[in-house]
Amino acid sequence: MTPEIDPDEVAAFFADRARRIDEVGPTRAVIYQDKQGDLAERRDAAEIARVLPILRLDGRQALLDVGCGTGRWSRRLVPMVARYHGIDSTDGLLAHARAQHQDDPHCRFTHLHAEQLSVAALGEADFDRVLCAGICMYLNDAQLTTLFGAIGEVTTAGALVLLREPVAAESRLTLKGHFSAELEHDYHAIYRSVPEFMALLQPTLLQAGFALVGEGDVYAQDGLNNRAETRQRWFLLERA
């Protein structure tokens, strides 16, 4: 049987990260690397530079940000789209993101677990861009399958879905109750291999008419990948 992580433990971890925003800052609160100098900030800058152009934004898009966290992406995305909607399951993270955009009428935030995504829960649909940055690793296979299926329901023809995810270098790696001295907290996550990731996409988004049109490494500099067991990758899917 495939090992699973406990959603309640994952929620507790992110609640702790939200409590630390003032201590570590909004970027490190969601990228971590608390004790690695400016690694979080360098990772953030490199990710934005590499991944943002892949979304092909020209100001006309409606974008759904799944797992928006502290608004690390929203502050870059909101000025570049016609409609932005960020969702997150952690109140403290979401509150920080929402506070940055109080005067943006085309920007919305909803407290929502990723696997609870639906048109009814959002109150809107017809998104032509979806960003999932570092959220899949905190979902069990059944939860992730549900999320992928829901993305198919809220997106339009021609939509782009960008997944940015740390993947296992070899086989699946599941961390359950792993105490991280770096984060001073128990850590729970699933690092899937690329074939495992594709296997979850096949009956969901790929079956719904999406095609994988691109993938690659997020960081050109190996020094930004500080774990030999995992590597940050991006995957771009486009709907016919």
N, C-alpha and C positions, 0 to 999 in steps of 0.2 A: 504493500500500500504506500502511495506517495505521501511523504511527511507533509503536514500542514502547519501553518503558523496560526497563533491565536489572535483573532481580530481585536479582542479586548486589550491584549498586551501591546499590539501595534498602536491602538488608540492612546494608551497610557504613555507610550514613548513620545508621540507627537504632542500630547498635552504638556509633557515636560519640556519639549523644544519650544512650545509657545511661551511657557513661563520664563524661558531664558532669552527671549528676544532682546530685552534691554541689556542683558549681560553680554551676549555674543554678537548682537546685531541681526537684522533681518535676513542677510545673505547666509551667514553661518548657521542661523537657526534651521535652515532647510538644506544647505549643502554640507553642513557639519565641518569636519576638519578643525575642530575647536583649538587644537594645540599644535597645528601645523603652519604657523606663521600666516602668510597671506595666500595660502593654497586655495582656500574657498573663493576668494575674490578673483584669483587668476583663473580658476575653473569657470566661474560665472562669466567672465569676460570672453574666454575662449569658446564657451558653449554658445553664447549669444551670437558671436561673430560667425560661427560655423553654421548654426542651425536656423537662425532667423531668416536669412535669405531663401532658405528652402521652402518657406511658407508662401512665398510669392504674394506679398501683400501690397496693395496699391490704394488702400483707403476705402474700398468698396465691400470688403468681406465681413461676414458675420462669423465670429470665432468663439468656440467653446474651449475653455481652459480647464481641463480635468485635473484636480489636485493643484489648485493655484497657490496654496501655501500663503506666504507673507506678501505675495504680489511681486515676486522677483521678476516674473515675466510680464505681468500686467502693465507695469510702468513703461515697458518698451512697446507692448502691443496696442494698448488703448489708443495712442495717437495715430496708429497705422491702420485701423479698421473702422468700419461703420457701426459695428455692434460687437460688444464684448460681454461674455458671461463666464465668470469664474465660479467653480464649485470646489468645496473642500469640506472634509468631515471634522476638522478641528476648529472649534470656536475661536480660540485665541489667535491662530494663524489667520483665519478669515477676517477677523476684526481688524488686524493690522493692514491687510490688503484693502479692505473696504475703506479704511480711513484715508488712504492715499487718493481716492477717486470720488470724494463726496460731491464734487462739482461737475462730474462727467455724466450727462444725461443718457448717453448711449452705453453706459457701463453698469452691469448688474453682478451681484454676488449672491450665491445661495449656499446655505449650509446643507450639504448632501454627501452621503457616502457614494463613492464611485459606482458601486454595484447597484445603487438605487436610482441611477440615471434613467430618466424617461421624459417624454414630452410633457406629461402631466406635472412631474416634479419640477421641471424647469419653467413651465408656463409659457414656453416658446419652443420653436424648432427651426428647421430650414437653415442649419449651419453649413457653410461651405468650407470651413476650416476647423479642425480639432487638434488641440495640442495636449498630449499626455507626457509630461516630463517627470520621469522618476516615480511613477505611481504604481506601475504594474508589479514591481517587486514586493509590494506590501499586500498583495492580494493573492489568495489561494486560487487554484486553477478554476474552480467553479465560479468564484467571484469575477475573475478576469474574463471568463467566457460570457458571463452576463453583461459585463461592461462593454465588451466588443459588440455584442448583439445590440445593445442599446444605442451605441454610436451609429450603427447602421440605420436606426429608426429616426434619429434626430438630424441626419445629414441629407443634403440635396445631391442631385446629379452633378458630377464634376468636382465633388468635395475632395479636399486633401486632408488626410489624417497623418499627423507626425507623431511618432512614438520615439521618445528618447529614454533609453533604458540601459542600466548596467547589466551586462550578460556574463554568464559563466564562460571562462576561457575554454573549459573542457565540458564536464558533465554538470548537471544541476547541483547547486549548492544551497542548502536550506539551513538558515541560522535560527535556532529556537532558544530563547533565554540566554543568548550569548552576552556576557557582560563585557561592555566596551569601556576600557579605561579612558579612551579618547573622549567618549560622550558621557561617561559617568552614569551609565544607564544600561539596563538589559536591552538587547537589540534583536529584532525579529525581521527576517527578510528572506525572499526566495530569489536566487540568481539563476535564471534559466539559460540553458544553452540556446543558440540561435535556432537549431532544428526544433527544440521544444517550443520556442516562441512561435515559430511558423506553424507548428501543429495546432496551436490554439487559435491562430488566425484563420486557418483553413475552413472550419465549419461555421465561422462567424462572418467576419468582414470580407474575406475572399469569396465566400459563398454568396454574400449579399451584393456582389458586383464590383468590389474593390480589387485592384491589382497592386502588387508591390512594384513600385516604379523606381525605387532608389534606396540605398542603405550605405552606411559607412561609419567610420570612427568619428567620434565627437572631437577628440583632442588630437591635433597633429603632433604635439609634443608628448613623448612617452612619459616625461616627468609628471604630467598631470594625472596619469593613471597610476596611482600609488599603491594599488593592490594587484599582485601578480595573478590572483585567481579570477579577477573580473576585468571587464573593459567596457567603457561607455560607448554605446552604439546608437545610431539613429536609423529609423525605418520610415519611409514615406509610402503611403498608400493613396491611390487615386481612384475615385469612383467613376465608372463609365457613365 
